[in-house]
Amino acid sequence: MKNSILLFIFLQLQPFIFAQEKSNDSLKQNRILIFVNGYRGPKHNKCPLDTNMYTKDPTGYWYRYDDTIINRFNPIHTLYFNAHHPLITSVHKTKFNVAKSYVFSRFCWISKKSKWVLNNNYNPKGFETRFLNGNSSGKKVLEYLKNNSIDSSVEIDIISHSMGYAFSLGIISNLEGKVNFGKMLAISPESAGYKGANWNLFDEVWQYGCNMGEKESDVIFYQDGITPQQAMLGIEQLARDKGGRIYPPSTWPKKFKGFNRSHHLLWFDWFHTIKDGDRGYFKPGKPENSNFEK
């Protein structure tokens, strides 16, 4: 008798459950988020290259930042790529160069320009290695779309951090002309000035990181020494409401800045201080015409 009652209740609730699920699906945006992480630290330096595609963060790299972006965009799918590559592919190339740059930067309390303290020279071979691996991974995205019967009207948003920038450019190069692009969010991109993409393909393109190279930049002591910041190639050609560089607010505590802290996501909470209406705030859809002040 008890089982019969439970079955009756379930059958009565079934239409409501179905309607609720349908309503939730209708709220999802027709877009896919792609997260591309960067270097995972010295202890993972010799880990084999992982070219797999994941539907959840495989390493915990993103902390809660991916949750913030996912909740805002409500995509139909979220994909992750672990773009960790050995240190030799970075601008530093060796641990010794990292250590030397760190030590020298500790004494730069006055200078705003780095001629030899920070390792900001390009490593073309390393960058291209990550770019080509990203290009191959772009094929996996296309296969995923095909296998899940997702047509080309879907919008792709890409979020990268650090060395993942080069990898994300490779993904873009494979997807170009086959999908629509939404937002490109590059957090502390490495060697950003070495190579870019056709940013006009995107609704918005934002680069988040230190203000190196700007007239009112912080001194070297407070700059990102892991990936010394420079403008992404071509981003300066975008209208101010469609993209540009976004820096920590002037009120951001200096204790959260420095060689490592200005780079690592663990100390990137200023990213969450950007509010709707602020320059650099991102949300689904194309940006409205705005006249942002500097």
Secondary structure, DSSP 8 states (H G I E B T S, - for coil): -HHHHHHHHHHHHHHHHHHHHHHHHHHSEEEEEEEEE----GGGTTS-----EESS-SSSTTTTHHHHHHHHH-EEEEEEEE----GGGSSS-SHHHHHHHHHHHTT-SS----SSSS--S--HHHHHHHHHHHHHHHHHHHHHHHHTT--TT-EEEEEEETTHHHHHHHHHHHHTTTSEEEEEEEES-TTTTT----GGGSSEEEEES--TTSTT---GGGS-SSS-----TTGGGS-TTTEEEE---TTS-GGG-STTTTTSGGG-GGGGG--TTSTT---SS---------
